[in-house]
Protein backbone atom coordinates (compact mmCIF):
# COMPACT_ATOMS: atom_id res chain seq x y z
CA UNK A 1 0.00 0.00 0.00
CA UNK A 2 1.15 3.54 -0.76
CA UNK A 3 -0.52 6.70 0.44
CA UNK A 4 -1.60 9.53 -1.86
CA UNK A 5 -3.23 12.78 -0.73
CA UNK A 6 -6.72 11.47 -1.55
CA UNK A 7 -6.37 7.99 0.01
CA UNK A 8 -4.45 4.74 -0.34
CA UNK A 9 -3.44 2.71 -3.37
CA UNK A 10 -3.09 -1.05 -3.19
CA UNK A 11 -1.06 -3.63 -5.01
CA UNK A 12 0.23 -7.18 -4.81
CA UNK A 13 3.94 -7.92 -4.53
CA UNK A 14 4.94 -11.38 -5.74
CA UNK A 15 8.45 -12.49 -4.81
CA UNK A 16 9.54 -15.89 -6.10
CA UNK A 17 11.33 -18.33 -3.82
CA UNK A 18 14.29 -18.21 -6.20
CA UNK A 19 14.82 -14.44 -6.37
CA UNK A 20 18.52 -14.48 -7.28
CA UNK A 21 18.08 -12.01 -10.14
CA UNK A 22 16.80 -9.24 -7.86
CA UNK A 23 14.60 -7.95 -10.69
CA UNK A 24 11.19 -6.45 -9.95
CA UNK A 25 8.70 -5.53 -12.68
CA UNK A 26 6.14 -2.83 -11.92
CA UNK A 27 2.95 -3.88 -13.71
CA UNK A 28 0.45 -1.08 -14.35
CA UNK A 29 -2.94 -2.19 -15.73
CA UNK A 30 -4.09 -0.73 -19.03
CA UNK A 31 -6.77 1.90 -19.51
CA UNK A 32 -10.18 1.72 -17.90
CA UNK A 33 -11.17 0.03 -14.68
CA UNK A 34 -8.81 -2.94 -14.94
CA UNK A 35 -7.76 -4.35 -11.57
CA UNK A 36 -4.33 -5.61 -10.51
CA UNK A 37 -5.15 -9.13 -11.77
CA UNK A 38 -6.19 -7.94 -15.26
CA UNK A 39 -9.94 -8.19 -14.76
CA UNK A 40 -12.48 -5.54 -15.75
CA UNK A 41 -16.08 -5.05 -16.70
CA UNK A 42 -15.05 -4.86 -20.37
CA UNK A 43 -12.90 -8.03 -20.47
CA UNK A 44 -14.45 -10.01 -17.65
CA UNK A 45 -12.45 -12.16 -15.28
CA UNK A 46 -9.39 -13.38 -17.13
CA UNK A 47 -6.58 -12.91 -14.57
CA UNK A 48 -4.18 -12.00 -17.39
CA UNK A 49 -1.91 -9.83 -15.24
CA UNK A 50 -1.94 -12.35 -12.39
CA UNK A 51 -0.93 -15.12 -14.81
CA UNK A 52 1.86 -12.89 -16.15
CA UNK A 53 3.15 -12.38 -12.61
CA UNK A 54 3.03 -16.12 -11.93
CA UNK A 55 4.95 -16.85 -15.14
CA UNK A 56 7.58 -14.25 -14.31
CA UNK A 57 7.93 -15.69 -10.81
CA UNK A 58 8.78 -19.07 -12.35
CA UNK A 59 11.67 -17.28 -14.09
CA UNK A 60 12.86 -15.71 -10.82
CA UNK A 61 11.39 -12.24 -11.48
CA UNK A 62 9.37 -10.43 -8.83
CA UNK A 63 6.37 -8.31 -9.76
CA UNK A 64 4.36 -5.56 -8.17
CA UNK A 65 0.87 -5.49 -9.68
CA UNK A 66 -0.80 -2.22 -8.81
CA UNK A 67 -4.29 -0.84 -8.94
CA UNK A 68 -5.07 2.56 -10.33
CA UNK A 69 -7.30 5.00 -8.52
CA UNK A 70 -10.99 4.20 -9.04
CA UNK A 71 -10.45 0.42 -9.00
CA UNK A 72 -11.52 -2.05 -6.24
CA UNK A 73 -9.60 -1.36 -3.02
CA UNK A 74 -8.00 1.82 -4.41
CA UNK A 75 -11.28 3.42 -5.49
CA UNK A 76 -11.36 5.64 -2.41
CA UNK A 77 -8.25 7.46 -3.75
CA UNK A 78 -10.17 9.21 -6.54
CA UNK A 79 -9.63 12.93 -6.82
CA UNK A 80 -13.26 14.12 -6.41
CA UNK A 81 -13.71 17.26 -8.52
CA UNK A 82 -11.03 17.08 -11.18
CA UNK A 83 -10.99 13.32 -11.69
CA UNK A 84 -7.83 11.32 -12.25
CA UNK A 85 -5.37 12.92 -14.66
CA UNK A 86 -2.42 11.35 -16.46
CA UNK A 87 -0.14 13.35 -14.15
CA UNK A 88 -1.74 11.63 -11.15
CA UNK A 89 -1.09 8.23 -12.69
CA UNK A 90 2.57 9.09 -13.33
CA UNK A 91 2.99 10.35 -9.77
CA UNK A 92 1.36 7.15 -8.49
CA UNK A 93 3.82 5.02 -10.48
CA UNK A 94 6.71 7.04 -9.02
CA UNK A 95 5.35 6.42 -5.51
CA UNK A 96 5.24 2.68 -6.20
CA UNK A 97 8.82 2.74 -7.54
CA UNK A 98 9.94 4.49 -4.35
CA UNK A 99 8.11 1.81 -2.35
CA UNK A 100 10.04 -0.87 -4.22
CA UNK A 101 13.35 0.89 -3.74
Secondary structure, 3 states (H helix, E strand, C coil): CEEECCEEECEEEECCCCCCCCCEEEEECCCCCCCCCCCECCCECCCHHHHHHHHHHHCCCEEEEECCCCCHHHHHHCCCCCCCCHHHHHHHHHHHHHHHC
